[in-house]
């Protein structure tokens, strides 16, 4: 019975050595991919334009910063119903301007 177990331990020992070599190979491939990505990123960074100098920065307009636009709109009442209206029943009151042009 012991003789039947001997052939099974031989391939297991060989596969353990192969798995170690496979892990080493995978590690080397991962390191190579990371190094290649780093080199590629550095090359892409050198091709980018330089940041603007202080004299090239945007400036405020002569009149100062632009103010907010204030609008007064007429309220657009919804019809009173006992059930909830769906968007297609609003007849243009949802996203379109329903007030007459001025």
MODELLER restraints for C-alpha pairs under 7 A, 6 or more apart:
rsr = mdl.restraints
at = mdl.atoms
rsr.add(forms.Gaussian(group=physical.xy_distance, feature=features.Distance(at['CA:87:A'], at['CA:94:A']), mean=6.94, stdev=0.5))
rsr.add(forms.Gaussian(group=physical.xy_distance, feature=features.Distance(at['CA:92:A'], at['CA:98:A']), mean=6.60, stdev=0.5))
